[in-house]
Amino acid sequence: QVHLVESGGGLVQAGGSLRLSCAASGSTRNLYRVGWFRQIPQKARELIASVTWHGGTTTVSDSVKGRFAVSRDIDKTTAYLQMNSLKVDDTAVYFCAADTDAAYDYDVWGQGTQVTVSS
């Protein structure tokens, strides 16, 4: 079983940057992909970025492209979401999630971390 813990959220002014971390533990050899999601109250959870664990292939949604970047450090078993040029609309709870069975779904989730961007 894989366990995920996010960190790095907080309060930042618009235009600022934050880096979120997603530390994986347990059966990390089962990691195939890590995704970053965010959830704004009363809206559906949105997949904003993902990285394949072994190949390092990244995808970023159009809503954050050019501002956010995803990466992973295999040795540290940690994935990152670098968020630049933050906007008030980026305020949300951010989750990382893992695909541990190569089924193209996310079956393990972290607890989430709050990101608040002030104007």
C-alpha positions as a printed NumPy array, in Angstrom:
array([[  0.   ,   0.   ,   0.   ],
       [  1.174,   3.502,  -0.86 ],
       [  0.663,   6.416,   1.502],
       [  0.786,  10.056,   0.313],
       [  1.335,  13.208,   2.339],
       [  1.107,  16.692,   0.82 ],
       [  2.843,  19.746,   2.181],
       [  3.734,  23.265,   1.112],
       [  0.351,  24.92 ,   1.004],
       [ -0.363,  28.254,   2.612],
       [ -1.266,  31.873,   2.042],
       [  0.425,  33.811,  -0.75 ],
       [ -0.218,  37.068,  -2.53 ],
       [ -1.318,  37.126,  -6.133],
       [  1.683,  36.867,  -8.416],
       [  3.631,  34.83 ,  -5.905],
       [  4.814,  31.241,  -5.979],
       [  4.439,  28.091,  -3.946],
       [  5.834,  24.604,  -4.298],
       [  3.73 ,  21.704,  -3.129],
       [  5.297,  18.386,  -2.226],
       [  3.735,  14.952,  -2.247],
       [  5.803,  12.472,  -0.274],
       [  5.092,   8.827,  -0.993],
       [  5.851,   5.973,   1.375],
       [  5.102,   2.282,   1.58 ],
       [  5.042,   0.193,  -1.606],
       [  6.42 ,   2.955,  -3.814],
       [  7.556,   0.417,  -6.416],
       [  3.867,   0.286,  -7.347],
       [  3.769,   3.938,  -8.367],
       [  2.877,   4.408, -12.033],
       [  1.646,   7.98 , -12.09 ],
       [  1.098,  10.839,  -9.658],
       [ -1.501,  13.468, -10.327],
       [ -2.239,  16.832,  -8.789],
       [ -5.847,  17.848,  -8.354],
       [ -7.535,  20.871,  -6.893],
       [-10.982,  21.422,  -5.537],
       [-12.738,  24.72 ,  -5.242],
       [-15.874,  24.754,  -3.068],
       [-19.013,  23.811,  -5.018],
       [-16.964,  22.779,  -8.04 ],
       [-15.792,  19.405,  -9.267],
       [-12.296,  18.229,  -8.457],
       [ -9.986,  19.195, -11.319],
       [ -6.927,  17.294, -12.528],
       [ -4.322,  19.946, -13.238],
       [ -1.069,  18.044, -13.703],
       [  0.395,  14.572, -13.733],
       [  3.741,  12.847, -14.06 ],
       [  4.546,   9.246, -14.894],
       [  6.715,   7.896, -12.138],
       [  9.341,   5.963, -14.086],
       [  9.387,   7.862, -17.365],
       [  8.87 ,  11.348, -15.981],
       [  6.405,  12.305, -18.696],
       [  4.387,  15.312, -17.587],
       [  1.026,  16.748, -18.524],
       [ -0.423,  20.078, -17.414],
       [ -3.966,  21.286, -17.929],
       [ -4.664,  24.303, -20.079],
       [ -5.987,  26.162, -17.035],
       [ -2.52 ,  26.31 , -15.468],
       [ -0.202,  25.77 , -18.423],
       [  2.696,  28.183, -18.451],
       [  2.357,  28.842, -14.712],
       [  2.468,  25.415, -13.037],
       [  4.961,  22.605, -13.494],
       [  5.005,  19.061, -12.163],
       [  8.038,  16.921, -11.428],
       [  9.156,  14.011,  -9.304],
       [ 12.288,  12.875,  -7.517],
       [ 12.473,   9.106,  -7.575],
       [ 15.194,   8.91 ,  -4.924],
       [ 13.108,  11.006,  -2.529],
       [  9.86 ,   9.32 ,  -3.65 ],
       [  8.358,  12.771,  -3.818],
       [  6.366,  14.587,  -6.468],
       [  6.229,  18.349,  -6.728],
       [  3.897,  20.977,  -8.078],
       [  5.619,  24.284,  -8.71 ],
       [  3.052,  27.062,  -8.907],
       [  4.095,  30.459, -10.243],
       [  2.21 ,  33.649, -11.052],
       [ -0.549,  32.573,  -8.715],
       [ -3.987,  34.084,  -9.117],
       [ -6.845,  34.517,  -6.679],
       [ -8.749,  31.932,  -8.739],
       [ -6.078,  29.34 ,  -7.865],
       [ -7.354,  29.31 ,  -4.284],
       [ -8.359,  25.713,  -3.567],
       [ -7.511,  22.567,  -1.68 ],
       [ -4.801,  20.749,  -3.607],
       [ -4.508,  16.965,  -3.547],
       [ -1.989,  14.57 ,  -4.908],
       [ -3.059,  11.114,  -5.925],
       [ -1.329,   8.006,  -7.215],
       [ -2.115,   5.392,  -9.797],
       [ -0.649,   2.254,  -8.263],
       [ -2.088,  -0.376, -10.585],
       [ -1.507,   1.119, -14.039],
       [ -5.248,   1.252, -14.561],
       [ -5.235,   4.934, -15.495],
       [ -7.176,   5.804, -12.407],
       [ -6.03 ,   7.304,  -9.13 ],
       [ -6.552,   4.856,  -6.317],
       [ -4.539,   6.424,  -3.494],
       [ -5.082,   9.977,  -2.284],
       [ -3.345,  12.368,   0.034],
       [ -5.165,  14.419,   2.64 ],
       [ -4.976,  17.699,   0.717],
       [ -3.349,  21.029,   1.439],
       [ -4.986,  24.449,   1.353],
       [ -3.641,  27.109,  -0.983],
       [ -5.046,  30.599,  -0.548],
       [ -4.079,  33.403,  -2.901],
       [ -4.904,  36.91 ,  -1.723],
       [ -5.348,  39.944,  -3.926]])
